[in-house]
């Protein structure tokens, strides 16, 4: 009878261990009793004068949660949880300055928000914290590029908030 090599035994054990391990990023921190979430219209306290900022952010945030499918988005009267978001500020500053006149060729627009995530079933706040993200834009074609940079900040913040809710990041 042939003996089995220790290398083969160790290899089989390691492969079994690796295949047995799995990790999920989505849904890992959502308490099991939470199935639905309400996302009220985002409040805009930034004073930025951007007329569609609140609506654009609300739509993107709702879409992120809908696409993720960890929690079903419903109205607040039937929700297990609620995510309330307030836009605090939308500062715009020079990012890249160049040339003889030291003119800004790129600008950074940062969106700062406060998010409060509450468990309505257990009647407790899961988190109450600030988030920030940004977009950078070229100063030529200023208005159009600025809007695109705001959209980048919205997209990034919506993903940040989704991850904070479903993955405890």
N, C-alpha and C positions, 0 to 999 in steps of 0.2 A: 504494500500500500504506500502510495506517495504522500509525502507531507506537503501541506500548503505553505507557501512562502509567507513570511511575516509581512513582506511588502504588499502582497496581494490582500492580506487581511486588513492591514492599515488603510489601503486604498479603498476597499469596500466600506469600511467604517466611515472614512472621510466623505466619500460620495454619498452615503446614506444620510450623514449629518447635514451636508450642504443641501441636498434635495429636500430634506425634511424642514429646512428653515425657509420661512417666507415672511415677507414684511409688506404691509400695505400702507401707502401714504394717505389714501383717501378713506375717510370715515373712521379713522382710528381713534379719534377723540370725541365723536358724537355719542353722547349717552344713548343707550338703547331705547329709552322711552321717548326720545325725540325723533319724530318722523316728518314733521312739517315745520316750515319757517315762514314768517312774514317779513317782508322787506318794505317798510313804509317809504314814501317819497323822501329822498335825501334832502335835508335842509341845507340851504346855502347861506351861511353867515359870513362869507368871505368878503363881501363888498366889492367883488371883482367886476361886476357889471356884465358878466357873461350870461346872457338870457337863457340859454339852454343847458347850462352846466348841471343843475339839479336833475333835470329830466334825463340828460344823457348818462349821467352817473347811475341813476336809479335803473335805467334800462339795461346798462351793461352789467351791473351787479346782479340783477334778477336773471339775466341771461347766463351768467357764470354758474349760478346755483342750479338753474334749470338744466344746463348742459352736464353738470357734475352728477346730478341725480342722487346725491347722498341724502338730501332733505328735499321734500316737495315744497315748492313755493305756493303759499295760500294767503288768503286775507287774514288780517290780525284777529278777527273774531273766532277763527277755528284753528289758529296756529299753536303748536307746542312750544315754539321759540320765536323770538323776534330779534332782528338785527337793525338797530336804529343808527343812522349815519348822519353826521353833520359836517359840512365842509367849513373849516375854520379859516383858511387863508389860501390864496393863490398868488404867491409872490413870483415876480419875474425879475431875473438879474442877468447881468452880462456873464457869459461863460467863456468866450474867446474874444480877446481884444487884439487887433492887429492893425498894421498900416501906420503911416506917418501921423495921421490924426488920432490914432489909438481908438478906432471905431470898433464897437462890438460887432463881430461877424456871426457869432452864435450866442443865443440866450438860453437860459434854463428857466423853465416854469415848473414850480413845485406845488403840488396840491397836498395840503395838510388837512386831515380829517380826524374826527373823534368817532369811534364806533363803540356802541354798547350792545352786547349780546346777552339776552336774558332767556333763561329757562322759565317758561310760563307755567309748566306743570309743577315743578318744585318751588316755584316762586323765588328764584335766586338769580343774581347776576353772574354770568360765567366770565365775562371780561368787560372792562370799561377802559379802553386805552386809545392812544393816538397812533395814527399811521401816516406815513408820508411817502410820496413817490413823485417822479418828475419826468418831463420830456424836454429834449433839447431841440432847438430849431434855428435854422439859418435866418438872418435878418432881412435878406432880400425876399420880396413877396411876403412881407411881415405878417399881415392878417391871416392869410391862408396857412402859412407855416406855423404860426402861433396856435391856431385851432388844431392842427395836426399834432402838435406837441401836447396840448391839453388832452387830446384823445389818448395819446400814449400814457400819460399820467393816470387817466381814468382806467384804461385797460389794466395797467399794472396794479393799481390800488384794488380794483375789483378782484383780481386774482389773489392779492395779498389777504384781503378780507375772507375770501372763500377758504384759503388755506388755514387762516387763523381759526375759522369755525370748524372745519372738518378734520384738520390735522393737528390742531393745537400748536401751530407755528407762530 
